[in-house]
């Protein structure tokens, strides 16, 4: 019986010591960040893009369209984006404004072929809502802004925009 008590006491002591030990520093982990809103840099690092040739230079000015507060109109604004991947960067600017407490995206990809842009969106695993559950205002702000921005910048030659989630068409 003394051996059982000693074994139990030793196990509890070891467990309490290991749970109090400091976390190691300078380690690399593949854990998902607990924050539901990813940084734009993280979104861009997950983005693979095939897009038209960019205008030479460091940045280009493009017209970005975002929803007004009543979700009635898309309001144009001029923004500068890196010239190397202007389509990807303008999509990233629109997406970063769409994350909410219960809906967030973890990544996206943009492909442009023959005047058709396909924007493949990736919902975050922490996102509580799906695309179909977005209000009409939220859908207008996200999909309307992306579609209008991509088709209105004539230098890209985009006539149509399709939306997918992990390769499957998004049906709203």
Beta strands, then each sheet from edge to edge (+ up, - down):
strand 1: 49-50
strand 2: 59-67
strand 3: 74-82
strand 4: 105-113
strand 5: 116-123
strand 6: 160-165
strand 7: 168-169
sheet 1: 1+ 4+ 5- 6- 7+
sheet 2: 2+ 3-
end
